[in-house]
Amino acid sequence: MEPAIDRVIATWSEVPRFDDEVAEAQFWTRTRIDSRLMNTAILKTVENRESTTVTLRMDPRMLARLKRLARSRYLNYQSMIKQWLSERLEKEL
């Protein structure tokens, strides 16, 4: 007989940090993830796999500065630009 579900997680912030695997296993035997949260995670994964290439003309000096900044943060400059655009878009919305 399976244990009863005591809790449904609706946001990822509700998942605690675990001290060890035993504590984590105990938590998940009595907890499940809300289907809407799971669907959101799946959709984000699909969105991350699909991308469209765009061409952006940029001043070479600006691009060099972006590349240096990204390198200092151990990032790919294109990934850093996408991260910045994403953050700004969320802010604007």
mmCIF file of the C-alpha atoms, coordinates in Angstrom:
data_MODEL
# 
_entry.id   MODEL 
# 
loop_
_atom_site.group_PDB 
_atom_site.id 
_atom_site.type_symbol 
_atom_site.label_atom_id 
_atom_site.label_alt_id 
_atom_site.label_comp_id 
_atom_site.label_asym_id 
_atom_site.label_entity_id 
_atom_site.label_seq_id 
_atom_site.pdbx_PDB_ins_code 
_atom_site.Cartn_x 
_atom_site.Cartn_y 
_atom_site.Cartn_z 
_atom_site.occupancy 
_atom_site.B_iso_or_equiv 
_atom_site.pdbx_formal_charge 
_atom_site.auth_seq_id 
_atom_site.auth_comp_id 
_atom_site.auth_asym_id 
_atom_site.auth_atom_id 
_atom_site.pdbx_PDB_model_num 
ATOM 1  C CA . MET A 1 1  ? 0.000  0.000  0.000   1.00 0.00 ? 1  MET A CA 1 
ATOM 2  C CA . GLU A 1 2  ? 1.391  3.407  -1.017  1.00 0.00 ? 2  GLU A CA 1 
ATOM 3  C CA . PRO A 1 3  ? 1.669  6.199  1.574   1.00 0.00 ? 3  PRO A CA 1 
ATOM 4  C CA . ALA A 1 4  ? -0.922 8.966  1.446   1.00 0.00 ? 4  ALA A CA 1 
ATOM 5  C CA . ILE A 1 5  ? 0.073  12.249 -0.156  1.00 0.00 ? 5  ILE A CA 1 
ATOM 6  C CA . ASP A 1 6  ? 0.149  14.944 2.542   1.00 0.00 ? 6  ASP A CA 1 
ATOM 7  C CA . ARG A 1 7  ? 1.291  17.877 0.449   1.00 0.00 ? 7  ARG A CA 1 
ATOM 8  C CA . VAL A 1 8  ? 1.172  19.185 -3.094  1.00 0.00 ? 8  VAL A CA 1 
ATOM 9  C CA . ILE A 1 9  ? 3.959  21.512 -4.230  1.00 0.00 ? 9  ILE A CA 1 
ATOM 10 C CA . ALA A 1 10 ? 2.629  24.449 -6.270  1.00 0.00 ? 10 ALA A CA 1 
ATOM 11 C CA . THR A 1 11 ? 5.885  26.428 -6.591  1.00 0.00 ? 11 THR A CA 1 
ATOM 12 C CA . TRP A 1 12 ? 9.521  25.322 -6.761  1.00 0.00 ? 12 TRP A CA 1 
ATOM 13 C CA . SER A 1 13 ? 10.335 27.535 -3.777  1.00 0.00 ? 13 SER A CA 1 
ATOM 14 C CA . GLU A 1 14 ? 8.310  25.141 -1.598  1.00 0.00 ? 14 GLU A CA 1 
ATOM 15 C CA . VAL A 1 15 ? 10.877 22.386 -2.111  1.00 0.00 ? 15 VAL A CA 1 
ATOM 16 C CA . PRO A 1 16 ? 13.257 22.563 0.861   1.00 0.00 ? 16 PRO A CA 1 
ATOM 17 C CA . ARG A 1 17 ? 16.993 21.934 0.912   1.00 0.00 ? 17 ARG A CA 1 
ATOM 18 C CA . PHE A 1 18 ? 17.682 18.471 2.227   1.00 0.00 ? 18 PHE A CA 1 
ATOM 19 C CA . ASP A 1 19 ? 20.426 17.442 4.643   1.00 0.00 ? 19 ASP A CA 1 
ATOM 20 C CA . ASP A 1 20 ? 20.733 14.001 3.072   1.00 0.00 ? 20 ASP A CA 1 
ATOM 21 C CA . GLU A 1 21 ? 19.126 11.588 0.640   1.00 0.00 ? 21 GLU A CA 1 
ATOM 22 C CA . VAL A 1 22 ? 17.094 9.899  3.376   1.00 0.00 ? 22 VAL A CA 1 
ATOM 23 C CA . ALA A 1 23 ? 15.373 13.183 4.276   1.00 0.00 ? 23 ALA A CA 1 
ATOM 24 C CA . GLU A 1 24 ? 14.736 13.874 0.600   1.00 0.00 ? 24 GLU A CA 1 
ATOM 25 C CA . ALA A 1 25 ? 13.270 10.407 0.038   1.00 0.00 ? 25 ALA A CA 1 
ATOM 26 C CA . GLN A 1 26 ? 10.979 10.800 3.057   1.00 0.00 ? 26 GLN A CA 1 
ATOM 27 C CA . PHE A 1 27 ? 9.794  14.178 1.771   1.00 0.00 ? 27 PHE A CA 1 
ATOM 28 C CA . TRP A 1 28 ? 8.983  12.883 -1.717  1.00 0.00 ? 28 TRP A CA 1 
ATOM 29 C CA . THR A 1 29 ? 7.142  9.778  -0.464  1.00 0.00 ? 29 THR A CA 1 
ATOM 30 C CA . ARG A 1 30 ? 4.481  12.065 1.015   1.00 0.00 ? 30 ARG A CA 1 
ATOM 31 C CA . THR A 1 31 ? 4.673  14.995 -1.416  1.00 0.00 ? 31 THR A CA 1 
ATOM 32 C CA . ARG A 1 32 ? 3.823  15.423 -5.071  1.00 0.00 ? 32 ARG A CA 1 
ATOM 33 C CA . ILE A 1 33 ? 4.284  18.215 -7.591  1.00 0.00 ? 33 ILE A CA 1 
ATOM 34 C CA . ASP A 1 34 ? 1.161  19.984 -8.844  1.00 0.00 ? 34 ASP A CA 1 
ATOM 35 C CA . SER A 1 35 ? 0.508  19.048 -12.473 1.00 0.00 ? 35 SER A CA 1 
ATOM 36 C CA . ARG A 1 36 ? 0.427  22.723 -13.530 1.00 0.00 ? 36 ARG A CA 1 
ATOM 37 C CA . LEU A 1 37 ? 3.911  23.261 -12.116 1.00 0.00 ? 37 LEU A CA 1 
ATOM 38 C CA . MET A 1 38 ? 5.163  20.139 -13.869 1.00 0.00 ? 38 MET A CA 1 
ATOM 39 C CA . ASN A 1 39 ? 3.611  21.236 -17.168 1.00 0.00 ? 39 ASN A CA 1 
ATOM 40 C CA . THR A 1 40 ? 5.276  24.637 -16.820 1.00 0.00 ? 40 THR A CA 1 
ATOM 41 C CA . ALA A 1 41 ? 8.641  22.951 -16.291 1.00 0.00 ? 41 ALA A CA 1 
ATOM 42 C CA . ILE A 1 42 ? 8.110  20.729 -19.327 1.00 0.00 ? 42 ILE A CA 1 
ATOM 43 C CA . LEU A 1 43 ? 7.061  23.661 -21.514 1.00 0.00 ? 43 LEU A CA 1 
ATOM 44 C CA . LYS A 1 44 ? 10.106 25.688 -20.462 1.00 0.00 ? 44 LYS A CA 1 
ATOM 45 C CA . THR A 1 45 ? 12.340 22.755 -21.376 1.00 0.00 ? 45 THR A CA 1 
ATOM 46 C CA . VAL A 1 46 ? 10.744 22.549 -24.818 1.00 0.00 ? 46 VAL A CA 1 
ATOM 47 C CA . GLU A 1 47 ? 11.066 26.311 -25.272 1.00 0.00 ? 47 GLU A CA 1 
ATOM 48 C CA . ASN A 1 48 ? 14.757 26.135 -24.388 1.00 0.00 ? 48 ASN A CA 1 
ATOM 49 C CA . ARG A 1 49 ? 15.364 23.513 -27.071 1.00 0.00 ? 49 ARG A CA 1 
ATOM 50 C CA . GLU A 1 50 ? 13.691 25.520 -29.775 1.00 0.00 ? 50 GLU A CA 1 
ATOM 51 C CA . SER A 1 51 ? 15.361 28.707 -30.847 1.00 0.00 ? 51 SER A CA 1 
ATOM 52 C CA . THR A 1 52 ? 15.412 31.013 -33.814 1.00 0.00 ? 52 THR A CA 1 
ATOM 53 C CA . THR A 1 53 ? 18.557 32.520 -35.194 1.00 0.00 ? 53 THR A CA 1 
ATOM 54 C CA . VAL A 1 54 ? 18.529 36.295 -35.506 1.00 0.00 ? 54 VAL A CA 1 
ATOM 55 C CA . THR A 1 55 ? 21.066 38.665 -37.005 1.00 0.00 ? 55 THR A CA 1 
ATOM 56 C CA . LEU A 1 56 ? 21.938 41.756 -35.053 1.00 0.00 ? 56 LEU A CA 1 
ATOM 57 C CA . ARG A 1 57 ? 24.281 44.426 -36.343 1.00 0.00 ? 57 ARG A CA 1 
ATOM 58 C CA . MET A 1 58 ? 26.472 45.794 -33.595 1.00 0.00 ? 58 MET A CA 1 
ATOM 59 C CA . ASP A 1 59 ? 29.380 48.157 -33.247 1.00 0.00 ? 59 ASP A CA 1 
ATOM 60 C CA . PRO A 1 60 ? 32.562 46.008 -33.135 1.00 0.00 ? 60 PRO A CA 1 
ATOM 61 C CA . ARG A 1 61 ? 33.806 47.824 -30.032 1.00 0.00 ? 61 ARG A CA 1 
ATOM 62 C CA . MET A 1 62 ? 30.546 47.091 -28.220 1.00 0.00 ? 62 MET A CA 1 
ATOM 63 C CA . LEU A 1 63 ? 30.778 43.428 -29.200 1.00 0.00 ? 63 LEU A CA 1 
ATOM 64 C CA . ALA A 1 64 ? 34.361 43.256 -27.963 1.00 0.00 ? 64 ALA A CA 1 
ATOM 65 C CA . ARG A 1 65 ? 33.307 44.764 -24.633 1.00 0.00 ? 65 ARG A CA 1 
ATOM 66 C CA . LEU A 1 66 ? 30.424 42.275 -24.357 1.00 0.00 ? 66 LEU A CA 1 
ATOM 67 C CA . LYS A 1 67 ? 32.771 39.381 -25.056 1.00 0.00 ? 67 LYS A CA 1 
ATOM 68 C CA . ARG A 1 68 ? 35.273 40.575 -22.445 1.00 0.00 ? 68 ARG A CA 1 
ATOM 69 C CA . LEU A 1 69 ? 32.533 40.998 -19.854 1.00 0.00 ? 69 LEU A CA 1 
ATOM 70 C CA . ALA A 1 70 ? 31.088 37.576 -20.607 1.00 0.00 ? 70 ALA A CA 1 
ATOM 71 C CA . ARG A 1 71 ? 34.540 35.963 -20.455 1.00 0.00 ? 71 ARG A CA 1 
ATOM 72 C CA . SER A 1 72 ? 35.173 37.550 -17.055 1.00 0.00 ? 72 SER A CA 1 
ATOM 73 C CA . ARG A 1 73 ? 31.948 35.894 -15.862 1.00 0.00 ? 73 ARG A CA 1 
ATOM 74 C CA . TYR A 1 74 ? 32.852 32.562 -17.475 1.00 0.00 ? 74 TYR A CA 1 
ATOM 75 C CA . LEU A 1 75 ? 29.858 32.839 -19.818 1.00 0.00 ? 75 LEU A CA 1 
ATOM 76 C CA . ASN A 1 76 ? 29.325 32.581 -23.540 1.00 0.00 ? 76 ASN A CA 1 
ATOM 77 C CA . TYR A 1 77 ? 28.623 36.130 -24.723 1.00 0.00 ? 77 TYR A CA 1 
ATOM 78 C CA . GLN A 1 78 ? 25.533 35.040 -26.684 1.00 0.00 ? 78 GLN A CA 1 
ATOM 79 C CA . SER A 1 79 ? 24.103 33.321 -23.602 1.00 0.00 ? 79 SER A CA 1 
ATOM 80 C CA . MET A 1 80 ? 24.785 36.409 -21.525 1.00 0.00 ? 80 MET A CA 1 
ATOM 81 C CA . ILE A 1 81 ? 22.980 38.622 -24.054 1.00 0.00 ? 81 ILE A CA 1 
ATOM 82 C CA . LYS A 1 82 ? 19.986 36.246 -24.083 1.00 0.00 ? 82 LYS A CA 1 
ATOM 83 C CA . GLN A 1 83 ? 19.932 36.272 -20.275 1.00 0.00 ? 83 GLN A CA 1 
ATOM 84 C CA . TRP A 1 84 ? 19.969 40.080 -20.228 1.00 0.00 ? 84 TRP A CA 1 
ATOM 85 C CA . LEU A 1 85 ? 17.187 40.285 -22.815 1.00 0.00 ? 85 LEU A CA 1 
ATOM 86 C CA . SER A 1 86 ? 15.097 37.783 -20.876 1.00 0.00 ? 86 SER A CA 1 
ATOM 87 C CA . GLU A 1 87 ? 15.555 39.668 -17.603 1.00 0.00 ? 87 GLU A CA 1 
ATOM 88 C CA . ARG A 1 88 ? 14.665 42.987 -19.232 1.00 0.00 ? 88 ARG A CA 1 
ATOM 89 C CA . LEU A 1 89 ? 11.624 41.515 -20.928 1.00 0.00 ? 89 LEU A CA 1 
ATOM 90 C CA . GLU A 1 90 ? 10.335 40.203 -17.593 1.00 0.00 ? 90 GLU A CA 1 
ATOM 91 C CA . LYS A 1 91 ? 10.933 43.618 -16.047 1.00 0.00 ? 91 LYS A CA 1 
ATOM 92 C CA . GLU A 1 92 ? 9.070  45.399 -18.855 1.00 0.00 ? 92 GLU A CA 1 
ATOM 93 C CA . LEU A 1 93 ? 6.101  43.038 -18.675 1.00 0.00 ? 93 LEU A CA 1 
# 
